[in-house]
């Protein structure tokens, strides 16, 4: 595993958040066009959440393998930055650009209505630190 400096880590990881955005947009499109007409809104949204969690995990795993985060503190900071970017995009786009009512934007966070989207920002915050720890424990493979 390569050693990275603090400055060389942040660039790829902030750019990596753009990958999260692409995954989320593709996932939302898949939900709207395929799974929601087939499963109904609540089930399709739950499935989309699970799909995005798996895709996010894969992205973080790959990115950490390519650009390891040197310290746990940096991993937590990257997770926090990704959550801020994610929520700023979600609420900025939905509430300000698309003009959706705040009740609509917040509806995905209502677990009492069967919505589990809250798991996405939670996992977004945790994933860099969890994956960093998992990869540090995994035995090194030789190519």
N, C-alpha and C positions, 0 to 999 in steps of 0.2 A: 504494500500500500504506500502510495506516495505521501510525502509530507507537504502540506500546503500552508502558506502564510495566510494570515487573517485577510489581507487585501485580495489575495487571489481566490479566496473562497466565496466572498460575498457576490462578486460579479456573476459567476455561473449559477449560483443559487437564486439570486434575484431574477435572472433570466429564466431559470427553471420554473419560476412561478408562472411565466407565460405559458409553459407547458400545462400547468394546472388549469389555466384559463381555457386553453384549447380543448383539453379533456372534458372540462365542465360544459363547454358549449356543444361539443359533439354529443356528449351524453344527454344533454337537454333536448337536442334535436332528435336523437334516437327515441327518447321518451315520448316526445310530442307526436312524432310521425309513426312510430311502430308500437311501442308497448302500451301507451295510454289508450289508443283505440281498442286494443286487444284485451287489456287487463282492467281498465278503468283507472281513474285518476289516482286514488289512494295507493293501490297496489303498484301502479307504474312508478309513482314517486318513490315508494319504498325500494323497489328494484333499482331505480336510477341511483338512489343513494348508495346502495350496496355496490353497484357497478363502479361508481365514482370512487368509493373507498378503496376498492381493489386496484383501480387504475392509478390512483394517487400513491398507493403503496408501491406499486411497480415503478412509477416514475421516481419516487424518492430513493428506492433501492438502487435503481440504475444510476441516478445522479450522484448518490453517495459513493457508489463503486467507482465512478469516473472522477469525481471531485470530492474526496473525503473531507468531512468536517473535522478539524483538528481537536476541538474541545466540546465537552457537553454543553458548556455555557454558550458557545457559538451555535450549537444545534438548537438550543431553546430559543435563542435570539432569532434564528432563521425561521423557526416555526411561528414565533410571534409576528415577525414581519410578514410572513405569508398570510396569516390570519387577518392582519390589518389590511393588506392588499385585497384579499378575498372579500372581506366585508365592505370595504370601501367601493369595490367594483359592484358587488351585488346591490347594495343599498343606493349607491350613486347612480348606477344604470337603471335599476328598477324604479326607484322613487323620484329621481331627478330627471333623467333622460327620457325614459319611457313614460313617465308621468303616472305610474301606477299608484293607487292609494297605499298608504303605509300599512293598512290592514292586510292588503294583498301581499305586500313584500314580506311582512312578518308571519304570514300564515304558514309558511314552510317550517317555522320554528315551534309550532303549536303541537307538542307531543300528545296533548289530550285529544287531538283530532286525528291521531294516528300518523302524524308527520314525524319523521326521524331525521330530517335534514340537519338538525343540530349536531349530529355525529360528524358531519363534514368539517365544520370549523374546529371542532374538538380534535379530530384526527389530524387535520392540517397543522395544528399547533404541536401535537405530539410526535408526528411521523418522523421528522428529522432526528430527534433525540432517540426514539425507539429504534429506528433503522441503524443509526450510528452504533448504538449499543449492540444490536444483533450482529452487525457486520464485524465488529471488533471481537465478538465471541466466536464467530464462525471460523473454522480452520481455514487457513490460507490454501488456495488451490494453485497448482502450478500449470502453466499452459505449455 
